[in-house]
Each structure stands twice: as C-alpha cells, then as structure tokens.
C-alpha cells in the first residue's frame, strides 16, 4: 500500500494510476488523514467470438405444419 499526499496526487495523478498493479492500492491523504483510496479495476474479460453452426443438429423434432399459417391470422392473409 502506497501513501501519497493530496498535492502529490494532484500533480502526478496520471503517473500514479499507470503505476498501479493488480492487488496494489494507493491511499491519498490530506493533513495526515486518509481521504481516498485508489485501486485498479479488474480487467474486462474478452468475449469469445461467436462461431456459426455450433447448435447444428440440436433440433430433434419439428412439427410438420411448422410453416403453415395460424388459423387465427387467416383473415389477415387474404
């Protein structure tokens, strides 16, 4: 745990942030009292690319009239 004063944090905030490593933290103090704590955020996990066709063959049954129009909508089809 690193401790810096508020003035040091104001003058070199970018450097302080770039030096943070996972599990590290920086406490900012004013008048020898802690006022803030900087911790690095966890990295955002990368999503795997979607691959087409991974569900192929999983539909085991499809009704023979799957594509037939519904009886309730026949008046709209005319």
HTML snippet that shows the backbone in 3Dmol.js (N, CA, C, O; Angstrom):
<script src="https://3Dmol.org/build/3Dmol-min.js"></script>
<div id="view" style="width:600px;height:400px;position:relative"></div>
<script>
const pdb = `
ATOM      1  N   UNK A   1       0.849  -1.168   0.000  1.00  0.00           N
ATOM      2  CA  UNK A   1       0.000   0.000   0.000  1.00  0.00           C
ATOM      3  C   UNK A   1       0.894   1.229   0.000  1.00  0.00           C
ATOM      4  O   UNK A   1       1.768   1.380   0.853  1.00  0.00           O
ATOM      5  N   UNK A   2       0.663   2.092  -0.958  1.00  0.00           N
ATOM      6  CA  UNK A   2       1.419   3.322  -1.098  1.00  0.00           C
ATOM      7  C   UNK A   2       0.566   4.475  -0.576  1.00  0.00           C
ATOM      8  O   UNK A   2      -0.651   4.490  -0.759  1.00  0.00           O
ATOM      9  N   UNK A   3       1.208   5.429   0.068  1.00  0.00           N
ATOM     10  CA  UNK A   3       0.508   6.600   0.574  1.00  0.00           C
ATOM     11  C   UNK A   3       1.107   7.845  -0.065  1.00  0.00           C
ATOM     12  O   UNK A   3       2.325   8.023  -0.074  1.00  0.00           O
ATOM     13  N   UNK A   4       0.249   8.702  -0.595  1.00  0.00           N
ATOM     14  CA  UNK A   4       0.691   9.966  -1.180  1.00  0.00           C
ATOM     15  C   UNK A   4      -0.194  11.076  -0.634  1.00  0.00           C
ATOM     16  O   UNK A   4      -1.336  10.847  -0.237  1.00  0.00           O
ATOM     17  N   UNK A   5       0.358  12.281  -0.624  1.00  0.00           N
ATOM     18  CA  UNK A   5      -0.430  13.421  -0.173  1.00  0.00           C
ATOM     19  C   UNK A   5      -1.343  13.884  -1.299  1.00  0.00           C
ATOM     20  O   UNK A   5      -1.176  13.498  -2.456  1.00  0.00           O
ATOM     21  N   UNK A   6      -2.292  14.700  -0.946  1.00  0.00           N
ATOM     22  CA  UNK A   6      -3.238  15.215  -1.926  1.00  0.00           C
ATOM     23  C   UNK A   6      -2.525  16.052  -2.986  1.00  0.00           C
ATOM     24  O   UNK A   6      -2.872  15.972  -4.164  1.00  0.00           O
ATOM     25  N   UNK A   7      -1.547  16.842  -2.592  1.00  0.00           N
ATOM     26  CA  UNK A   7      -0.805  17.669  -3.554  1.00  0.00           C
ATOM     27  C   UNK A   7      -0.007  16.806  -4.518  1.00  0.00           C
ATOM     28  O   UNK A   7       0.054  17.103  -5.711  1.00  0.00           O
ATOM     29  N   UNK A   8       0.609  15.731  -4.008  1.00  0.00           N
ATOM     30  CA  UNK A   8       1.342  14.818  -4.883  1.00  0.00           C
ATOM     31  C   UNK A   8       0.397  14.132  -5.855  1.00  0.00           C
ATOM     32  O   UNK A   8       0.732  13.935  -7.023  1.00  0.00           O
ATOM     33  N   UNK A   9      -0.788  13.767  -5.369  1.00  0.00           N
ATOM     34  CA  UNK A   9      -1.766  13.101  -6.234  1.00  0.00           C
ATOM     35  C   UNK A   9      -2.269  14.050  -7.313  1.00  0.00           C
ATOM     36  O   UNK A   9      -2.482  13.634  -8.451  1.00  0.00           O
ATOM     37  N   UNK A  10      -2.459  15.318  -6.969  1.00  0.00           N
ATOM     38  CA  UNK A  10      -2.935  16.290  -7.954  1.00  0.00           C
ATOM     39  C   UNK A  10      -1.891  16.529  -9.041  1.00  0.00           C
ATOM     40  O   UNK A  10      -2.237  16.673 -10.213  1.00  0.00           O
ATOM     41  N   UNK A  11      -0.648  16.571  -8.666  1.00  0.00           N
ATOM     42  CA  UNK A  11       0.389  16.878  -9.650  1.00  0.00           C
ATOM     43  C   UNK A  11       0.767  15.671 -10.501  1.00  0.00           C
ATOM     44  O   UNK A  11       1.206  15.840 -11.639  1.00  0.00           O
ATOM     45  N   UNK A  12       0.609  14.467  -9.981  1.00  0.00           N
ATOM     46  CA  UNK A  12       1.045  13.296 -10.742  1.00  0.00           C
ATOM     47  C   UNK A  12       0.029  12.177 -10.780  1.00  0.00           C
ATOM     48  O   UNK A  12       0.392  11.005 -10.678  1.00  0.00           O
ATOM     49  N   UNK A  13      -1.247  12.524 -10.927  1.00  0.00           N
ATOM     50  CA  UNK A  13      -2.291  11.503 -10.892  1.00  0.00           C
ATOM     51  C   UNK A  13      -2.137  10.480 -12.009  1.00  0.00           C
ATOM     52  O   UNK A  13      -2.310   9.283 -11.780  1.00  0.00           O
ATOM     53  N   UNK A  14      -1.817  10.935 -13.207  1.00  0.00           N
ATOM     54  CA  UNK A  14      -1.668  10.002 -14.328  1.00  0.00           C
ATOM     55  C   UNK A  14      -0.545   9.000 -14.047  1.00  0.00           C
ATOM     56  O   UNK A  14      -0.706   7.810 -14.315  1.00  0.00           O
ATOM     57  N   UNK A  15       0.570   9.456 -13.519  1.00  0.00           N
ATOM     58  CA  UNK A  15       1.673   8.548 -13.201  1.00  0.00           C
ATOM     59  C   UNK A  15       1.274   7.555 -12.113  1.00  0.00           C
ATOM     60  O   UNK A  15       1.613   6.374 -12.184  1.00  0.00           O
ATOM     61  N   UNK A  16       0.560   8.038 -11.116  1.00  0.00           N
ATOM     62  CA  UNK A  16       0.132   7.155 -10.025  1.00  0.00           C
ATOM     63  C   UNK A  16      -0.792   6.063 -10.559  1.00  0.00           C
ATOM     64  O   UNK A  16      -0.661   4.895 -10.194  1.00  0.00           O
ATOM     65  N   UNK A  17      -1.717   6.452 -11.418  1.00  0.00           N
ATOM     66  CA  UNK A  17      -2.665   5.480 -11.974  1.00  0.00           C
ATOM     67  C   UNK A  17      -1.942   4.459 -12.846  1.00  0.00           C
ATOM     68  O   UNK A  17      -2.245   3.268 -12.781  1.00  0.00           O
ATOM     69  N   UNK A  18      -0.991   4.911 -13.662  1.00  0.00           N
ATOM     70  CA  UNK A  18      -0.297   3.989 -14.565  1.00  0.00           C
ATOM     71  C   UNK A  18       0.624   3.021 -13.814  1.00  0.00           C
ATOM     72  O   UNK A  18       0.942   1.947 -14.325  1.00  0.00           O
ATOM     73  N   UNK A  19       1.048   3.391 -12.617  1.00  0.00           N
ATOM     74  CA  UNK A  19       1.923   2.508 -11.837  1.00  0.00           C
ATOM     75  C   UNK A  19       1.147   1.473 -11.030  1.00  0.00           C
ATOM     76  O   UNK A  19       1.745   0.550 -10.476  1.00  0.00           O
ATOM     77  N   UNK A  20      -0.172   1.614 -10.957  1.00  0.00           N
ATOM     78  CA  UNK A  20      -0.967   0.642 -10.198  1.00  0.00           C
ATOM     79  C   UNK A  20      -0.892  -0.736 -10.851  1.00  0.00           C
ATOM     80  O   UNK A  20      -0.983  -0.870 -12.072  1.00  0.00           O
ATOM     81  N   UNK A  21      -0.728  -1.727 -10.035  1.00  0.00           N
ATOM     82  CA  UNK A  21      -0.721  -3.111 -10.499  1.00  0.00           C
ATOM     83  C   UNK A  21      -1.860  -3.851  -9.797  1.00  0.00           C
ATOM     84  O   UNK A  21      -2.320  -3.395  -8.750  1.00  0.00           O
ATOM     85  N   UNK A  22      -2.325  -4.970 -10.338  1.00  0.00           N
ATOM     86  CA  UNK A  22      -3.398  -5.711  -9.669  1.00  0.00           C
ATOM     87  C   UNK A  22      -3.028  -6.059  -8.234  1.00  0.00           C
ATOM     88  O   UNK A  22      -1.937  -6.564  -7.965  1.00  0.00           O
ATOM     89  N   UNK A  23      -3.937  -5.785  -7.328  1.00  0.00           N
ATOM     90  CA  UNK A  23      -3.704  -6.054  -5.912  1.00  0.00           C
ATOM     91  C   UNK A  23      -3.066  -4.897  -5.176  1.00  0.00           C
ATOM     92  O   UNK A  23      -2.979  -4.927  -3.948  1.00  0.00           O
ATOM     93  N   UNK A  24      -2.616  -3.876  -5.890  1.00  0.00           N
ATOM     94  CA  UNK A  24      -1.977  -2.713  -5.281  1.00  0.00           C
ATOM     95  C   UNK A  24      -3.034  -1.667  -4.982  1.00  0.00           C
ATOM     96  O   UNK A  24      -4.095  -1.660  -5.606  1.00  0.00           O
ATOM     97  N   UNK A  25      -2.754  -0.785  -4.035  1.00  0.00           N
ATOM     98  CA  UNK A  25      -3.655   0.329  -3.768  1.00  0.00           C
ATOM     99  C   UNK A  25      -2.843   1.532  -3.326  1.00  0.00           C
ATOM    100  O   UNK A  25      -1.751   1.394  -2.773  1.00  0.00           O
ATOM    101  N   UNK A  26      -3.386   2.707  -3.574  1.00  0.00           N
ATOM    102  CA  UNK A  26      -2.748   3.957  -3.193  1.00  0.00           C
ATOM    103  C   UNK A  26      -3.729   4.717  -2.321  1.00  0.00           C
ATOM    104  O   UNK A  26      -4.883   4.915  -2.700  1.00  0.00           O
ATOM    105  N   UNK A  27      -3.267   5.144  -1.151  1.00  0.00           N
ATOM    106  CA  UNK A  27      -4.097   5.925  -0.244  1.00  0.00           C
ATOM    107  C   UNK A  27      -3.668   7.381  -0.365  1.00  0.00           C
ATOM    108  O   UNK A  27      -2.485   7.699  -0.246  1.00  0.00           O
ATOM    109  N   UNK A  28      -4.629   8.255  -0.600  1.00  0.00           N
ATOM    110  CA  UNK A  28      -4.357   9.692  -0.704  1.00  0.00           C
ATOM    111  C   UNK A  28      -4.726  10.316   0.634  1.00  0.00           C
ATOM    112  O   UNK A  28      -5.820  10.102   1.157  1.00  0.00           O
ATOM    113  N   UNK A  29      -3.799  11.088   1.173  1.00  0.00           N
ATOM    114  CA  UNK A  29      -4.010  11.690   2.483  1.00  0.00           C
ATOM    115  C   UNK A  29      -4.018  13.200   2.389  1.00  0.00           C
ATOM    116  O   UNK A  29      -3.401  13.789   1.502  1.00  0.00           O
ATOM    117  N   UNK A  30      -4.725  13.814   3.317  1.00  0.00           N
ATOM    118  CA  UNK A  30      -4.729  15.267   3.475  1.00  0.00           C
ATOM    119  C   UNK A  30      -4.640  15.530   4.970  1.00  0.00           C
ATOM    120  O   UNK A  30      -5.456  15.034   5.747  1.00  0.00           O
ATOM    121  N   UNK A  31      -3.652  16.306   5.362  1.00  0.00           N
ATOM    122  CA  UNK A  31      -3.389  16.582   6.786  1.00  0.00           C
ATOM    123  C   UNK A  31      -3.201  15.277   7.562  1.00  0.00           C
ATOM    124  O   UNK A  31      -3.720  15.126   8.668  1.00  0.00           O
ATOM    125  N   UNK A  32      -2.464  14.348   6.981  1.00  0.00           N
ATOM    126  CA  UNK A  32      -2.156  13.040   7.577  1.00  0.00           C
ATOM    127  C   UNK A  32      -3.393  12.184   7.849  1.00  0.00           C
ATOM    128  O   UNK A  32      -3.339  11.252   8.651  1.00  0.00           O
ATOM    129  N   UNK A  33      -4.493  12.494   7.191  1.00  0.00           N
ATOM    130  CA  UNK A  33      -5.715  11.707   7.317  1.00  0.00           C
ATOM    131  C   UNK A  33      -6.057  11.121   5.949  1.00  0.00           C
ATOM    132  O   UNK A  33      -6.056  11.859   4.964  1.00  0.00           O
ATOM    133  N   UNK A  34      -6.349   9.831   5.849  1.00  0.00           N
ATOM    134  CA  UNK A  34      -6.724   9.252   4.556  1.00  0.00           C
ATOM    135  C   UNK A  34      -8.057   9.830   4.071  1.00  0.00           C
ATOM    136  O   UNK A  34      -9.034   9.883   4.818  1.00  0.00           O
ATOM    137  N   UNK A  35      -8.078  10.259   2.814  1.00  0.00           N
ATOM    138  CA  UNK A  35      -9.307  10.823   2.243  1.00  0.00           C
ATOM    139  C   UNK A  35      -9.795  10.031   1.032  1.00  0.00           C
ATOM    140  O   UNK A  35     -10.969  10.120   0.673  1.00  0.00           O
ATOM    141  N   UNK A  36      -8.918   9.262   0.403  1.00  0.00           N
ATOM    142  CA  UNK A  36      -9.331   8.486  -0.772  1.00  0.00           C
ATOM    143  C   UNK A  36      -8.406   7.293  -0.933  1.00  0.00           C
ATOM    144  O   UNK A  36      -7.278   7.273  -0.442  1.00  0.00           O
ATOM    145  N   UNK A  37      -8.930   6.297  -1.640  1.00  0.00           N
ATOM    146  CA  UNK A  37      -8.144   5.090  -1.909  1.00  0.00           C
ATOM    147  C   UNK A  37      -8.295   4.756  -3.383  1.00  0.00           C
ATOM    148  O   UNK A  37      -9.413   4.634  -3.883  1.00  0.00           O
ATOM    149  N   UNK A  38      -7.177   4.610  -4.080  1.00  0.00           N
ATOM    150  CA  UNK A  38      -7.177   4.231  -5.491  1.00  0.00           C
ATOM    151  C   UNK A  38      -6.825   2.756  -5.603  1.00  0.00           C
ATOM    152  O   UNK A  38      -5.811   2.302  -5.071  1.00  0.00           O
ATOM    153  N   UNK A  39      -7.674   2.016  -6.301  1.00  0.00           N
ATOM    154  CA  UNK A  39      -7.401   0.606  -6.567  1.00  0.00           C
ATOM    155  C   UNK A  39      -7.650   0.371  -8.047  1.00  0.00           C
ATOM    156  O   UNK A  39      -8.550   0.986  -8.619  1.00  0.00           O
ATOM    157  N   UNK A  40      -6.875  -0.504  -8.682  1.00  0.00           N
ATOM    158  CA  UNK A  40      -7.108  -0.766 -10.104  1.00  0.00           C
ATOM    159  C   UNK A  40      -8.385  -1.568 -10.293  1.00  0.00           C
ATOM    160  O   UNK A  40      -8.728  -2.412  -9.465  1.00  0.00           O
ATOM    161  N   UNK A  41      -9.081  -1.299 -11.382  1.00  0.00           N
ATOM    162  CA  UNK A  41     -10.272  -2.081 -11.693  1.00  0.00           C
ATOM    163  C   UNK A  41      -9.840  -3.411 -12.302  1.00  0.00           C
ATOM    164  O   UNK A  41      -8.801  -3.487 -12.959  1.00  0.00           O
ATOM    165  N   UNK A  42     -10.627  -4.452 -12.087  1.00  0.00           N
ATOM    166  CA  UNK A  42     -10.264  -5.735 -12.695  1.00  0.00           C
ATOM    167  C   UNK A  42     -10.375  -5.634 -14.215  1.00  0.00           C
ATOM    168  O   UNK A  42     -11.221  -4.902 -14.729  1.00  0.00           O
ATOM    169  N   UNK A  43      -9.535  -6.357 -14.925  1.00  0.00           N
ATOM    170  CA  UNK A  43      -9.612  -6.296 -16.390  1.00  0.00           C
ATOM    171  C   UNK A  43     -10.940  -6.850 -16.888  1.00  0.00           C
ATOM    172  O   UNK A  43     -11.491  -7.790 -16.315  1.00  0.00           O
ATOM    173  N   UNK A  44     -11.439  -6.255 -17.955  1.00  0.00           N
ATOM    174  CA  UNK A  44     -12.688  -6.715 -18.555  1.00  0.00           C
ATOM    175  C   UNK A  44     -12.389  -7.977 -19.364  1.00  0.00           C
ATOM    176  O   UNK A  44     -11.559  -7.948 -20.273  1.00  0.00           O
ATOM    177  N   UNK A  45     -13.059  -9.082 -19.039  1.00  0.00           N
ATOM    178  CA  UNK A  45     -12.773 -10.317 -19.790  1.00  0.00           C
ATOM    179  C   UNK A  45     -13.196 -10.169 -21.244  1.00  0.00           C
ATOM    180  O   UNK A  45     -14.249  -9.606 -21.546  1.00  0.00           O
ATOM    181  N   UNK A  46     -12.375 -10.675 -22.123  1.00  0.00           N
ATOM    182  CA  UNK A  46     -12.699 -10.629 -23.540  1.00  0.00           C
ATOM    183  C   UNK A  46     -13.705 -11.722 -23.856  1.00  0.00           C
ATOM    184  O   UNK A  46     -13.571 -12.865 -23.419  1.00  0.00           O
ATOM    185  N   UNK A  47     -14.711 -11.342 -24.623  1.00  0.00           N
ATOM    186  CA  UNK A  47     -15.717 -12.310 -25.028  1.00  0.00           C
ATOM    187  C   UNK A  47     -15.184 -13.109 -26.203  1.00  0.00           C
ATOM    188  O   UNK A  47     -14.531 -12.581 -27.102  1.00  0.00           O
ATOM    189  N   UNK A  48     -15.480 -14.378 -26.166  1.00  0.00           N
ATOM    190  CA  UNK A  48     -15.073 -15.244 -27.268  1.00  0.00           C
ATOM    191  C   UNK A  48     -15.906 -14.903 -28.496  1.00  0.00           C
ATOM    192  O   UNK A  48     -17.080 -14.551 -28.377  1.00  0.00           O
ATOM    193  N   UNK A  49     -15.315 -15.005 -29.648  1.00  0.00           N
ATOM    194  CA  UNK A  49     -16.039 -14.749 -30.877  1.00  0.00           C
ATOM    195  C   UNK A  49     -17.098 -15.831 -31.078  1.00  0.00           C
ATOM    196  O   UNK A  49     -16.871 -17.011 -30.810  1.00  0.00           O
ATOM    197  N   UNK A  50     -18.245 -15.395 -31.551  1.00  0.00           N
ATOM    198  CA  UNK A  50     -19.304 -16.352 -31.816  1.00  0.00           C
ATOM    199  C   UNK A  50     -18.967 -17.157 -33.059  1.00  0.00           C
ATOM    200  O   UNK A  50     -18.456 -16.631 -34.047  1.00  0.00           O
ATOM    201  N   UNK A  51     -19.260 -18.420 -32.984  1.00  0.00           N
ATOM    202  CA  UNK A  51     -18.980 -19.292 -34.114  1.00  0.00           C
ATOM    203  C   UNK A  51     -20.305 -19.824 -34.642  1.00  0.00           C
ATOM    204  O   UNK A  51     -21.092 -20.419 -33.906  1.00  0.00           O
ATOM    205  N   UNK A  52     -20.530 -19.601 -35.913  1.00  0.00           N
ATOM    206  CA  UNK A  52     -21.777 -20.048 -36.523  1.00  0.00           C
ATOM    207  C   UNK A  52     -21.815 -21.573 -36.613  1.00  0.00           C
ATOM    208  O   UNK A  52     -20.798 -22.231 -36.830  1.00  0.00           O
ATOM    209  N   UNK A  53     -23.009 -22.103 -36.441  1.00  0.00           N
ATOM    210  CA  UNK A  53     -23.206 -23.539 -36.616  1.00  0.00           C
ATOM    211  C   UNK A  53     -22.965 -24.369 -35.380  1.00  0.00           C
ATOM    212  O   UNK A  53     -22.944 -25.596 -35.482  1.00  0.00           O
ATOM    213  N   UNK A  54     -22.784 -23.775 -34.223  1.00  0.00           N
ATOM    214  CA  UNK A  54     -22.499 -24.570 -33.027  1.00  0.00           C
ATOM    215  C   UNK A  54     -23.731 -25.302 -32.511  1.00  0.00           C
ATOM    216  O   UNK A  54     -23.603 -26.270 -31.762  1.00  0.00           O
ATOM    217  N   UNK A  55     -24.933 -24.851 -32.905  1.00  0.00           N
ATOM    218  CA  UNK A  55     -26.158 -25.512 -32.460  1.00  0.00           C
ATOM    219  C   UNK A  55     -26.720 -26.459 -33.525  1.00  0.00           C
ATOM    220  O   UNK A  55     -27.821 -26.987 -33.369  1.00  0.00           O
ATOM    221  N   UNK A  56     -25.978 -26.668 -34.584  1.00  0.00           N
ATOM    222  CA  UNK A  56     -26.445 -27.516 -35.669  1.00  0.00           C
ATOM    223  C   UNK A  56     -26.710 -28.938 -35.158  1.00  0.00           C
ATOM    224  O   UNK A  56     -25.887 -29.525 -34.455  1.00  0.00           O
ATOM    225  N   UNK A  57     -27.880 -29.476 -35.531  1.00  0.00           N
ATOM    226  CA  UNK A  57     -28.226 -30.836 -35.131  1.00  0.00           C
ATOM    227  C   UNK A  57     -28.886 -30.944 -33.775  1.00  0.00           C
ATOM    228  O   UNK A  57     -29.145 -32.058 -33.319  1.00  0.00           O
ATOM    229  N   UNK A  58     -29.172 -29.829 -33.106  1.00  0.00           N
ATOM    230  CA  UNK A  58     -29.768 -29.904 -31.773  1.00  0.00           C
ATOM    231  C   UNK A  58     -31.292 -29.931 -31.803  1.00  0.00           C
ATOM    232  O   UNK A  58     -31.913 -30.316 -30.812  1.00  0.00           O
ATOM    233  N   UNK A  59     -31.918 -29.527 -32.926  1.00  0.00           N
ATOM    234  CA  UNK A  59     -33.376 -29.598 -33.029  1.00  0.00           C
ATOM    235  C   UNK A  59     -33.723 -31.034 -33.405  1.00  0.00           C
ATOM    236  O   UNK A  59     -33.407 -31.495 -34.502  1.00  0.00           O
ATOM    237  N   UNK A  60     -34.369 -31.726 -32.491  1.00  0.00           N
ATOM    238  CA  UNK A  60     -34.666 -33.144 -32.705  1.00  0.00           C
ATOM    239  C   UNK A  60     -36.025 -33.372 -33.338  1.00  0.00           C
ATOM    240  O   UNK A  60     -36.231 -34.394 -33.993  1.00  0.00           O
ATOM    241  N   UNK A  61     -36.964 -32.440 -33.160  1.00  0.00           N
ATOM    242  CA  UNK A  61     -38.300 -32.629 -33.721  1.00  0.00           C
ATOM    243  C   UNK A  61     -38.848 -31.273 -34.146  1.00  0.00           C
ATOM    244  O   UNK A  61     -38.697 -30.281 -33.434  1.00  0.00           O
ATOM    245  N   UNK A  62     -39.480 -31.240 -35.305  1.00  0.00           N
ATOM    246  CA  UNK A  62     -40.165 -30.053 -35.772  1.00  0.00           C
ATOM    247  C   UNK A  62     -41.501 -30.514 -36.351  1.00  0.00           C
ATOM    248  O   UNK A  62     -41.544 -31.426 -37.176  1.00  0.00           O
ATOM    249  N   UNK A  63     -42.580 -29.884 -35.919  1.00  0.00           N
ATOM    250  CA  UNK A  63     -43.923 -30.268 -36.368  1.00  0.00           C
ATOM    251  C   UNK A  63     -44.031 -30.137 -37.881  1.00  0.00           C
ATOM    252  O   UNK A  63     -43.444 -29.224 -38.462  1.00  0.00           O
ATOM    253  N   UNK A  64     -44.769 -31.030 -38.525  1.00  0.00           N
ATOM    254  CA  UNK A  64     -44.890 -30.975 -39.986  1.00  0.00           C
ATOM    255  C   UNK A  64     -45.559 -29.689 -40.478  1.00  0.00           C
ATOM    256  O   UNK A  64     -45.297 -29.243 -41.595  1.00  0.00           O
ATOM    257  N   UNK A  65     -46.419 -29.093 -39.649  1.00  0.00           N
ATOM    258  CA  UNK A  65     -47.093 -27.868 -40.062  1.00  0.00           C
ATOM    259  C   UNK A  65     -46.423 -26.623 -39.474  1.00  0.00           C
ATOM    260  O   UNK A  65     -47.080 -25.610 -39.237  1.00  0.00           O
ATOM    261  N   UNK A  66     -45.154 -26.706 -39.251  1.00  0.00           N
ATOM    262  CA  UNK A  66     -44.411 -25.597 -38.646  1.00  0.00           C
ATOM    263  C   UNK A  66     -44.553 -24.313 -39.458  1.00  0.00           C
ATOM    264  O   UNK A  66     -44.716 -23.239 -38.879  1.00  0.00           O
ATOM    265  N   UNK A  67     -44.495 -24.400 -40.770  1.00  0.00           N
ATOM    266  CA  UNK A  67     -44.562 -23.225 -41.639  1.00  0.00           C
ATOM    267  C   UNK A  67     -45.986 -22.828 -42.011  1.00  0.00           C
ATOM    268  O   UNK A  67     -46.180 -21.791 -42.646  1.00  0.00           O
ATOM    269  N   UNK A  68     -46.981 -23.619 -41.638  1.00  0.00           N
ATOM    270  CA  UNK A  68     -48.361 -23.324 -42.015  1.00  0.00           C
ATOM    271  C   UNK A  68     -48.848 -22.079 -41.274  1.00  0.00           C
ATOM    272  O   UNK A  68     -48.490 -21.866 -40.116  1.00  0.00           O
ATOM    273  N   UNK A  69     -49.667 -21.252 -41.941  1.00  0.00           N
ATOM    274  CA  UNK A  69     -50.199 -20.062 -41.269  1.00  0.00           C
ATOM    275  C   UNK A  69     -51.141 -20.457 -40.131  1.00  0.00           C
ATOM    276  O   UNK A  69     -51.807 -21.490 -40.195  1.00  0.00           O
ATOM    277  N   UNK A  70     -51.187 -19.645 -39.118  1.00  0.00           N
ATOM    278  CA  UNK A  70     -52.063 -19.904 -37.975  1.00  0.00           C
ATOM    279  C   UNK A  70     -53.505 -19.611 -38.351  1.00  0.00           C
ATOM    280  O   UNK A  70     -53.775 -18.698 -39.132  1.00  0.00           O
ATOM    281  N   UNK A  71     -54.439 -20.390 -37.791  1.00  0.00           N
ATOM    282  CA  UNK A  71     -55.853 -20.225 -38.107  1.00  0.00           C
ATOM    283  C   UNK A  71     -56.362 -18.848 -37.679  1.00  0.00           C
ATOM    284  O   UNK A  71     -57.227 -18.282 -38.349  1.00  0.00           O
ATOM    285  N   UNK A  72     -55.854 -18.306 -36.596  1.00  0.00           N
ATOM    286  CA  UNK A  72     -56.311 -17.013 -36.097  1.00  0.00           C
ATOM    287  C   UNK A  72     -55.942 -15.869 -37.046  1.00  0.00           C
ATOM    288  O   UNK A  72     -56.565 -14.809 -36.987  1.00  0.00           O
ATOM    289  N   UNK A  73     -54.970 -16.053 -37.896  1.00  0.00           N
ATOM    290  CA  UNK A  73     -54.498 -14.973 -38.754  1.00  0.00           C
ATOM    291  C   UNK A  73     -54.901 -15.139 -40.219  1.00  0.00           C
ATOM    292  O   UNK A  73     -54.392 -14.416 -41.075  1.00  0.00           O
ATOM    293  N   UNK A  74     -55.799 -16.069 -40.525  1.00  0.00           N
ATOM    294  CA  UNK A  74     -56.182 -16.292 -41.917  1.00  0.00           C
ATOM    295  C   UNK A  74     -56.862 -15.082 -42.520  1.00  0.00           C
ATOM    296  O   UNK A  74     -56.695 -14.823 -43.712  1.00  0.00           O
ATOM    297  N   UNK A  75     -57.630 -14.325 -41.732  1.00  0.00           N
ATOM    298  CA  UNK A  75     -58.296 -13.137 -42.263  1.00  0.00           C
ATOM    299  C   UNK A  75     -57.281 -12.048 -42.636  1.00  0.00           C
ATOM    300  O   UNK A  75     -57.562 -11.238 -43.519  1.00  0.00           O
ATOM    301  N   UNK A  76     -56.152 -12.008 -42.010  1.00  0.00           N
ATOM    302  CA  UNK A  76     -55.106 -11.023 -42.342  1.00  0.00           C
ATOM    303  C   UNK A  76     -54.319 -11.442 -43.574  1.00  0.00           C
ATOM    304  O   UNK A  76     -53.695 -10.608 -44.230  1.00  0.00           O
ATOM    305  N   UNK A  77     -54.346 -12.732 -43.888  1.00  0.00           N
ATOM    306  CA  UNK A  77     -53.563 -13.240 -45.006  1.00  0.00           C
ATOM    307  C   UNK A  77     -54.284 -13.049 -46.342  1.00  0.00           C
ATOM    308  O   UNK A  77     -53.665 -13.178 -47.398  1.00  0.00           O
ATOM    309  N   UNK A  78     -55.561 -12.748 -46.311  1.00  0.00           N
ATOM    310  CA  UNK A  78     -56.354 -12.630 -47.540  1.00  0.00           C
ATOM    311  C   UNK A  78     -56.213 -11.281 -48.178  1.00  0.00           C
ATOM    312  O   UNK A  78     -56.817 -11.025 -49.219  1.00  0.00           O
TER     313      UNK A  78
END
`;
const viewer = $3Dmol.createViewer("view");
viewer.addModel(pdb, "pdb");
viewer.setStyle({}, {cartoon: {color: "spectrum"}});
viewer.zoomTo();
viewer.render();
</script>
